[in-house]
């Protein structure tokens, strides 16, 4: 098996290779350059979840593991830009969904709810990662997304659609606005609210 990490190549004897050795080599490389894994390809196929489990399950068959890395600050900046773009696009959708809860709920509304919940999970994980790695101040952790998510799920659980609309209108939208404006002010500067 071969391991390519960016431009470095390590060749292992397949019969003696242990997953632990591969993981150690990858983590050592990442630590040297303050890097983070950007993508993980196994025999040319990008693996998005549990790459080490995939390797363990197919250790004897895999020919090439490719790990593409990015400098952590570049990765985080791109993540913050993605977060801002998502929040900016989601705000009008949340406002519309809130109105749908007040006017009458449809099957199309459920599709939007599912997309919203998936987005909320991603936002929450993203904020935890960004703040946890010290790239933004702790004020982002005070954006209590978890409480708003829980209140929204509770309202849906008892099919109180007016309450669900209220949670979106009076908790989610202000939280999204806070996230958006905080990113604009702290990261991109008060004078530059447009970024590419």
Secondary structure, DSSP 8 states (H G I E B T S, - for coil): -EEEETTEEEE--GGG--HHHHHHHHHHHHHHTTEEEEEEEETTEE--S-HHHHHHHTTTT--EEEEEEEEHHHHHHHHHHHHHHHHHHHHHHHHHHHHHHHH---HHHHHHHHHHHHHHHHHHHHHHHHHHTTSS-GGGTTS-HHHHHHHHHHHHHTT-HHHHHHHIIIIIHHHHHHHHHHHHHHTS-TT-----
